[in-house]
Amino acid sequence: MSRTQVAIVGAGPAGLLLGALLARAGVDAVIVEQRSADYVLGRIRAGVLEQVTVALLEQAGVADRLNAEGLVHHGVELSFGGARHRVDFEQLTGRHVTVYGQTEVTRDLMHAREAAGLETVYEAGEVTPHGFDGTKPSVTYAKDGTTHTIECDFIAGCDGFHGVCRQSVPAAALQVFERVYPFVWLGVLSETPPVSAELIYSNHERGFALCSMRSTTRSRYYVQCPVDDKLEAWSDAMFWDELRRRLDREAAETLVTGPSIEKSFAPLRSFVAEPMRFGRLFLAGDAAHIVPPTGAKGLNLAAGDVGLLAQAFAEHYAEKSDAGIDDYSARSLRRVWRAERFSWWFTSLMHKFPETGAFGQKMQDAELDYLVHSRAASTALAENYVGLPL
Ligand SMILES: Cc1cc2nc3c(=O)[nH]c(=O)nc-3n(C[C@H](O)[C@H](O)[C@H](O)COP(=O)(O)OP(=O)(O)OC[C@H]3O[C@@H](n4cnc5c(N)ncnc54)[C@H](O)[C@@H]3O)c2cc1C
């Protein structure tokens, strides 16, 4: 039996960043994670950080390496009809994004937590939140053959889409909105220089492709695939051939290929569970919402949620005010729905949808043409891509 102020379930970016922000605010927290630290670090996921996310990492005191090694991007390129068109974020919005892998964000947060002697329980089994509809919540977990109990004031459910916290809420108290897309992304990570200094989003008749990166020597590429494709059927050579076909001629000719160091499918889903608070349980990040990765919003939304949550808990303890706590769900959801809309729109614009046929392609062509020739339309894309304010 132990006691803390905030019990955090999940040591992904949401849980770790919340822990770091709370430590800065003088609020006690313990993180309980079902996997090992190495397993968490081995997951290859997001890579584009909004300025709001970078500011939160700075506030948490974990941005030194990010500021030294992160790649500042002032725009992206849209590829269609055999040509590339740049959308200049800096010119349109005065803002930018930073490319820095989620794995590195997680590593920095874990190291800082360890260095500060803050408690994280890894490899915790049967993690369960209790009593969050009353005044004495707790979290239990099994470790080394014993059941442990953490008594707390609040529980933060930062345990991702498949986590236990959302599932512990009575179904009648939750409203769920969902769309599953009829394709997946096949992603390859390779130790090769990126084909372009900025991300290339390609709309092609064979399907969507994305050229992204994690550093100047490490690239991350994706191609849209049917949902029933098998990973074993995709050799590295097949992947590179398919990617080349979906790029403009210059990019296809300069693409440097190499062995994949990670290759996986990612499903595309839009999902929101409302509300994000149930008594003393608060959901944050993927536990409450999922976006298709096209708009690079998943990690940024998770950071925004815990930014608001940390502030709300800090006000509760320091100022005896529950205004932030009471406002958390509505305030987060407003931002979440805007990012859901943008991610859904950008996904709809860039992918080949089996059911929309030639008419659908013509609509996409016309919209892309409008997008790159209208300052208003380009600004709308840029404004959403760099991220809306908290
Ligand atoms: C394959 C994949 C690719 C992605 N690519 C991109 C991308 O390119 N761009 C982008 O913006 N976003 C991407 N995302 C989304 C982005 O990675 C997530 O939005 C982000 O990880 C959310 O952070 P989180 O902390 O909320 O959840 P997670 O990162 O999922 O962390 C949740 C943590 O909780 C732990 N957990 C789960 N259940 C329990 C339990 N019962 N008890 C204790 N701990 C538990 C998990 O092990 C995990 O460590 C991708 C996601 C996936 C799955």
The ligand as a Tripos MOL2 file, in Angstrom:
@<TRIPOS>MOLECULE
LIG
   53    58     1     0     0
SMALL
NO_CHARGES

@<TRIPOS>ATOM
      1 C1          1.6930    2.1800  -35.0990 C.3       1 LIG1
      2 C2          1.4580    3.6370  -34.7790 C.ar      1 LIG1
      3 C3          2.0150    4.6420  -35.5740 C.ar      1 LIG1
      4 C4          1.7940    5.9750  -35.3000 C.ar      1 LIG1
      5 N1          2.3180    6.9420  -36.0840 N.ar      1 LIG1
      6 C5          2.0700    8.2390  -35.8240 C.ar      1 LIG1
      7 C6          2.5850    9.2700  -36.6240 C.ar      1 LIG1
      8 O1          3.2930    9.0220  -37.5940 O.2       1 LIG1
      9 N2          2.2690   10.5600  -36.2980 N.ar      1 LIG1
     10 C7          1.4910   10.8650  -35.2090 C.ar      1 LIG1
     11 O2          1.2450   12.0410  -34.9140 O.2       1 LIG1
     12 N3          0.9950    9.9160  -34.4310 N.ar      1 LIG1
     13 C8          1.2710    8.6230  -34.7040 C.ar      1 LIG1
     14 N4          0.7670    7.6750  -33.9060 N.ar      1 LIG1
     15 C9          0.0120    8.1100  -32.7640 C.3       1 LIG1
     16 C10         0.9060    8.5060  -31.5910 C.3       1 LIG1
     17 O3          1.9970    7.6460  -31.5100 O.3       1 LIG1
     18 C11         0.0330    8.4490  -30.3530 C.3       1 LIG1
     19 O4         -0.9750    9.4050  -30.4950 O.3       1 LIG1
     20 C12         0.7930    8.6670  -29.0480 C.3       1 LIG1
     21 O5          1.6380    7.5780  -28.7710 O.3       1 LIG1
     22 C13        -0.1940    8.8480  -27.9030 C.3       1 LIG1
     23 O6          0.4750    8.8020  -26.6840 O.3       1 LIG1
     24 P1         -0.2390    8.2030  -25.4010 P.3       1 LIG1
     25 O7          0.7630    8.3440  -24.3130 O.co2     1 LIG1
     26 O8         -1.5750    8.7970  -25.2650 O.co2     1 LIG1
     27 O9         -0.5060    6.6640  -25.7320 O.3       1 LIG1
     28 P2          0.5520    5.4380  -25.9580 P.3       1 LIG1
     29 O10         1.7720    5.9240  -26.6560 O.co2     1 LIG1
     30 O11        -0.2470    4.3750  -26.5660 O.co2     1 LIG1
     31 O12         0.9600    5.0530  -24.4900 O.3       1 LIG1
     32 C14         0.0910    4.3560  -23.6150 C.3       1 LIG1
     33 C15         0.9170    3.5690  -22.6220 C.3       1 LIG1
     34 O13         0.0430    2.9150  -21.7070 O.3       1 LIG1
     35 C16         0.4690    1.5720  -21.5410 C.3       1 LIG1
     36 N5         -0.6900    0.7660  -21.1500 N.ar      1 LIG1
     37 C17        -1.6780    0.2760  -21.9170 C.ar      1 LIG1
     38 N6         -2.5500   -0.4280  -21.1980 N.ar      1 LIG1
     39 C18        -2.1050   -0.3760  -19.9210 C.ar      1 LIG1
     40 C19        -2.5950   -0.9240  -18.7080 C.ar      1 LIG1
     41 N7         -3.7040   -1.6710  -18.6740 N.pl3     1 LIG1
     42 N8         -1.9020   -0.6910  -17.5740 N.ar      1 LIG1
     43 C20        -0.7700    0.0620  -17.6020 C.ar      1 LIG1
     44 N9         -0.2500    0.5940  -18.7240 N.ar      1 LIG1
     45 C21        -0.9220    0.3940  -19.8710 C.ar      1 LIG1
     46 C22         1.0510    1.1880  -22.8860 C.3       1 LIG1
     47 O14         1.9520    0.0880  -22.7840 O.3       1 LIG1
     48 C23         1.7450    2.4810  -23.2970 C.3       1 LIG1
     49 O15         3.0750    2.5350  -22.8450 O.3       1 LIG1
     50 C24         0.9870    6.3190  -34.1860 C.ar      1 LIG1
     51 C25         0.4310    5.3310  -33.3790 C.ar      1 LIG1
     52 C26         0.6410    3.9950  -33.6660 C.ar      1 LIG1
     53 C27         0.0010    2.9390  -32.7910 C.3       1 LIG1
@<TRIPOS>BOND
     1     1     2 1
     2     2     3 ar
     3     2    52 ar
     4     3     4 ar
     5     4     5 ar
     6     4    50 ar
     7     5     6 ar
     8     6     7 ar
     9     6    13 1
    10     7     8 2
    11     7     9 ar
    12     9    10 ar
    13    10    11 2
    14    10    12 ar
    15    12    13 ar
    16    13    14 ar
    17    14    15 1
    18    14    50 ar
    19    15    16 1
    20    16    17 1
    21    16    18 1
    22    18    19 1
    23    18    20 1
    24    20    21 1
    25    20    22 1
    26    22    23 1
    27    23    24 1
    28    24    25 2
    29    24    26 1
    30    24    27 1
    31    27    28 1
    32    28    29 2
    33    28    30 1
    34    28    31 1
    35    31    32 1
    36    32    33 1
    37    33    34 1
    38    33    48 1
    39    34    35 1
    40    35    36 1
    41    35    46 1
    42    36    37 ar
    43    36    45 ar
    44    37    38 ar
    45    38    39 ar
    46    39    40 ar
    47    39    45 ar
    48    40    41 1
    49    40    42 ar
    50    42    43 ar
    51    43    44 ar
    52    44    45 ar
    53    46    47 1
    54    46    48 1
    55    48    49 1
    56    50    51 ar
    57    51    52 ar
    58    52    53 1
@<TRIPOS>SUBSTRUCTURE
     1 LIG1         1 GROUP 0 **** ****
